[in-house]
Amino acid sequence: MHGFKGLTVRRRAWILGAMAYALVMTASAAPAPQEADAAYDAQDVRLNAAYKKLAQSLDEAGRKSLRNEERQWIVGRDTACKVSAGTVVKNQCTTTQTSFRADELEKRAKGSAKAPAAGAVSALAGDWAYQSDCNLGHDAELSVQATSSAIEGTWSDGTRTSGSQGRFKGDWRDGKLFVRFCTEDDANGGYPACPAYSDVSAYMVPDAGKLTWYRTTGGKASKYVVLDRKPKGGDVPKDTKCKEAG
């Protein structure tokens, strides 16, 4: 206190002002409980509305699949946000996750989440793969199971030194299979652990007996790899030109 009294009036005023600013910033760093509740509730309303609209566009099998998917998503959200099962916590993490999920369901509900046509099913179903020994090597596989109401399956992707695998769910629209991934490995490459699924992060396009895999980042798509049909009991020819996306 004696040291503080020994300061000039201007210096004391500056210190007091800085202390007041710090207190204001500390108080505003976290939203008030009622603000956090309101932010979560707003996203939850969006999510429920999008879920209802999407469910109305599906047949009974599709609605059952969506219900199971939503339960899995809730488990994934609570795990990511460290929320105990069976409880409702309204904080920044749960609000953000709910917002992302609402975005995804709104996109799918805009008349786009339709069952694939019979021709699309036959063009997609089966095992697809890519192989290359270039550099560290690259192996990618997609096993597609398609029915009249859903397209899903398994995937793997990696090199000789690292990789990951898991499951996916797909939505067919405008000649493309839009894919959401989950991983069954610790090295998940940014995908949530199954049974929770990511937002759409890739799409597949069948063309001339091949399946082209495009990755989407920040709203932009880039060609990743071209898959060939994998013969039963065999492997696809290896890419020796090292043009994985060509």
N, C-alpha and C positions, 0 to 999 in steps of 0.2 A: 504493500500500500504506500509506503514511503517513497518507493521508486516511482510509482505512478504519479504521486503528488509533485515530484520533482520535474516532471515533464512540462513542456510548454503547453499553453492552452490549445494551440493548433494541433500539437501532437496528440494530446488527450482526446480531442474531438475526432481525429482520424481513427484512433484505436476504437473508440466507442462506436463510431460509424461502421467499422469493419466487423465488430462483434455483432452489431444489430443485423448487418447483411448476412452474416454466417447463420444466425438464428433463423432468419427468414428463409434462406436456402434450405436449411435442414428441415424446416417445417413443411416446405413445398416439395421436397424430394419424393415423398411418397404420397399418393392421393389419400384423401380422407376416406374412412370406411364407407360412407354413403356414396362417395364418388366411385369407388371400386365396385360396389354393388351395382350401381346404375350402369357402368360400362359393361360389366359382365351380363347383366339382364338384357341389355340392348342386343348384344351378339347372340344371346340365347334365343331371343325372339326371332332374329333372322334365321338362325339354324333350324328352329322348329318349323317356320314357315316354308323354308326351302325343302326340308325333309318331307313335309306333308304334300307339297306340290309334286315332288319327284315320285313319292309313293303312289300318288293317284294316276301317274302315267304308266305304272308297271302292272303286270299280271300278278297273280297270287304268289307264284314262285319267285318273281322278282322282288315283291314286297318282303317276302320271308328272308331272301338274301340280304336286302337292305337293312332289315331289323338286326340280323346277325352282324352285319358290317358295322352298324352304329354301336352295338354293344362292344364290339372289339375296339372301335375307335375310342370309346369312353375309357376302357381299360388302358389303352395306350396314352391318352391324354393325362389320366391320373398318375400313371407311372412316370411320365415325363415331368410332370409338375410336382411329384412327390406328395400326392394326395392320397390319404387312406381310402380304401375301397368303401363305397357306401356312404361317403360324405360329400357335401357340396362346399367347395372352397372358391370364393370369388376374389381372385387376385390377378395380377398382371399376366402370369403364365397361363392360367385357365382361360382368361379372357382372350389372349392372343390365339391359343389353340382353337377355341370355339369360333373365333373370327375366321381363321383359315378353313375350318371345316364348313362354315356357312358359305364362304366363297366357293368352295368346291361343289357343294350340293346345289347352289344357285346356278352354276354353269351347267351342271348335269340336268337340272330341271328345266332349262330353256328349250324344251322340245328336242334335246339332243341325245338323251340317254335312252335310245331305242334299241330293241333287240335286233341283232344283225340279221340280214336277209340270209336265206338258205345258201345262196352262192358264196356269201362272205364266210359263213361257217366252214364250208368245205375248203375254202381257200386258206383259212387260218389254222384249223385244227391239225395237230400233229407236232412232231419234234423238229426244231430248227437249230442250226449251229453254224459257227464260224471258227476257223482255226488258222493260226499263223505262227511260224517259228521266228519271225522277224524280231530283232532286238530281244526283249524279255519274253517274247511269245505272247499270244493272246488267244484265249478260248472263251467263247460266249455261247450260251445255249438258252433256248426258250422252248418250253413244252406247253402247248396251248390246248386247253380243254374247252370246247365250245358247245353250248346247248342252245335251246330256243330262247332262253331267258338270261343267260350269263356267259361271259367269257373270262376264264381265269386259268391259272396254271403255276408253273415253277420257272425260275430263271437262275442262271449263274453267269458270272462274268469275272475274269481275272487274268493274271499272268503267271509265270512260273514262280514268282516270289510273293504274290498277294492276290486276294480275290474275295468274293462274297457270293452268297446265294440266298434264295428265299422264295417267296411267293408273290404273285401279282394278281390284280383284278383289272379288267379292261372294259371300256365302253366304246362301242362301235358307232361312229358318226362320220358322215361326209367322206366315206371311203378310207377312214383311218381307224386304227385301234389305239385309243388313248389309254395309257397304262399308269397304274399306281402300284408302287412296290412296297414290300416289307422284307426285312432281312432275318435270317436265322443264324447269323454270325455276329461275333463281337465287332469285327471290322465291317461296319455297316455302310460305309460310303455316304453317310448322310440320311439313310433311310431308317424309319422307325423299326423297332423289333416287332416281329409278328406276335400277336395277330393284328396290331395296328398297322394302318397303311398310310403312305405318303399322299400328298396331293399329286395331281397329274405331273409327271416329270419326264415322260417320253411318249412317243407314239410310233406305231408300226404301220408300214404301208406294203401290202402285197402287190407284186408286179412281176409278171413273166416267170412265175415259179420261184421267186425269191421273196424275202421279207426284209425290207429296209428299216433299220432301227434309227430313229431320230431322237436326240436328247433335247429337252427344252429347259432353258435357263433364262430367267428374267424376261419371259415372254418371247424369247427368240429360240428358234429351232435350228439344230445343226445335225447333219448326217453323221452318224456314229459308225455303224457297221452294217454290212449286207449279209444276211443269214441265208443259207441253203437248207433245203429239206434234208434231214438226217436220215440215212437209210437204216432200216432195222438191222441191228447187230453190226453196224459199221460206222465209219466216220465220214464226214464231208471232206472233199479235197482241201488241202492246205493252201492258203493264200501265199504264194511265193513272191509276189510283186510288192508286198508290204503296203498295199493301198487298201487299208481296212474300210475306208469310207467310199471307195470308188467302185 
